[in-house]
Amino acid sequence: MNITNQRILKDDILKKKQITADTLGEGKLIEGNTLDVLSKIDDDVVNVGVTSPPYNKQEKHKGWLVKNVVYDVYRDTMPEPEYQQNQVDVLDEIFRITVPGGSFFYNHKIRWDRGNMYHPMDWLRQTKWTVKQEIIWDRMIAGNIRGWRFWQVEERIYWLYKPIGNKLIGKELRSCDAKLTSIWRGVPEDGRKNPHPAPFPLWLPARVIISILETDTLGVVLDPYIGSGTTAVAAKLLGHKYIGIDRSEAYMEMASTRLDNAPGEMSKIREEQGLHFVKGTFKDRKSQGKHVGKYRNTDDENEVIQPSLLER
Ligand SMILES: C[S@@+](CC[C@H](N)C(=O)[O-])C[C@H]1O[C@@H](n2cnc3c(N)ncnc32)[C@H](O)[C@@H]1O
């Protein structure tokens, strides 16, 4: 079966490891259960991934976690040990299909259910990935407004790294990313603009892709729970290929339509790109004989904005 020219594929037509970098075309949206679909992708295909999986939010307890998030074909109610094992299996499959030196950004939250706290690190430590960083996503709104605890306004994003051999550290970020910190502040996508119940804001996958992939090389970007297609849109607008997986046919169609209209979302990508820019790096200033000591306030507009971040 020739799959090269189709954008949306169904899992049941695919053979094990049939999806390779060569068969991707511009990218693929694949409808099916994430774990099954991942087995159809060859080893070492993906350069970077980002996702927000279902959180196992137990709708049957009247949405104690995220009351308004109800997916169309998926009920988010597994027994917790089964859910965590499924996430370990999914993350290990993503490890297999990611190139050595590649990264995966996993958005989740600390959940609390009637006295039990479930922390994403509970299962991330059981995967093959090296956990590189825990990023706080300050969403500036509360997901759970019931009064047992202080309002939880944040979610977490885990930067997972696939080492090359036994080198666990990986390469340095470029100096153009030096303005970013371990706290990412930004409200979730406006529900009136995107009918999916839990979409990413476009800046989030864009930030991940810009930070990890060089602009002049073609990369493959994965989102194994693609929903309305936000990650694929970011990948396409930044000149990379995408692989998006979801079990909902309706969300696949939504993502495909969004990809057709992607140029209309370019202004949000440009906004994010503006954050990955410094006027002069430590190295530049040193070579020009400029001040390279501790931060000092300066009116010289060629000076870097936050030198202290670059100097550590
Ligand atoms: C939090 S949403 C992702 C939203 C996405 N980031 C966006 O920007 O629209 C999670 C998605 O996972 C899908 N999903 C849940 N369980 C799945 C499974 N086992 N296999 C494939 N997709 C699944 C749901 O249909 C939903 O669209």
The ligand as a Tripos MOL2 file, in Angstrom:
@<TRIPOS>MOLECULE
LIG
   27    29     1     0     0
SMALL
NO_CHARGES

@<TRIPOS>ATOM
      1 C1         -5.0440   16.5520   26.0060 C.3       1 LIG1
      2 S1         -5.6560   16.0260   24.4580 S.3       1 LIG1
      3 C2         -4.3920   16.6100   23.3710 C.3       1 LIG1
      4 C3         -4.7500   17.9410   22.7650 C.3       1 LIG1
      5 C4         -3.6930   18.4820   21.7970 C.3       1 LIG1
      6 N1         -2.4450   18.7870   22.4880 N.3       1 LIG1
      7 C5         -4.1910   19.7140   21.0600 C.2       1 LIG1
      8 O1         -3.4570   20.7090   21.0010 O.co2     1 LIG1
      9 O2         -5.3300   19.7300   20.5780 O.co2     1 LIG1
     10 C6         -5.4420   14.3100   24.4670 C.3       1 LIG1
     11 C7         -5.9000   13.5930   23.2010 C.3       1 LIG1
     12 O3         -5.5950   12.2150   23.3580 O.3       1 LIG1
     13 C8         -6.5610   11.4510   22.6420 C.3       1 LIG1
     14 N2         -6.4640   10.0880   23.1900 N.ar      1 LIG1
     15 C9         -6.7890    9.6640   24.4310 C.ar      1 LIG1
     16 N3         -6.4720    8.3750   24.5920 N.ar      1 LIG1
     17 C10        -5.9080    7.9500   23.4280 C.ar      1 LIG1
     18 C11        -5.3550    6.7190   22.9780 C.ar      1 LIG1
     19 N4         -5.3160    5.6480   23.7630 N.pl3     1 LIG1
     20 N5         -4.8690    6.6590   21.7350 N.ar      1 LIG1
     21 C12        -4.9170    7.7430   20.9000 C.ar      1 LIG1
     22 N6         -5.4310    8.9420   21.2810 N.ar      1 LIG1
     23 C13        -5.9190    9.0540   22.5250 C.ar      1 LIG1
     24 C14        -7.8710   12.1820   22.8780 C.3       1 LIG1
     25 O4         -8.7820   11.9080   21.8190 O.3       1 LIG1
     26 C15        -7.3920   13.6550   22.9020 C.3       1 LIG1
     27 O5         -7.5840   14.2800   21.6490 O.3       1 LIG1
@<TRIPOS>BOND
     1     1     2 1
     2     2     3 1
     3     2    10 1
     4     3     4 1
     5     4     5 1
     6     5     6 1
     7     5     7 1
     8     7     8 2
     9     7     9 1
    10    10    11 1
    11    11    12 1
    12    11    26 1
    13    12    13 1
    14    13    14 1
    15    13    24 1
    16    14    15 ar
    17    14    23 ar
    18    15    16 ar
    19    16    17 ar
    20    17    18 ar
    21    17    23 ar
    22    18    19 1
    23    18    20 ar
    24    20    21 ar
    25    21    22 ar
    26    22    23 ar
    27    24    25 1
    28    24    26 1
    29    26    27 1
@<TRIPOS>SUBSTRUCTURE
     1 LIG1         1 GROUP 0 **** ****
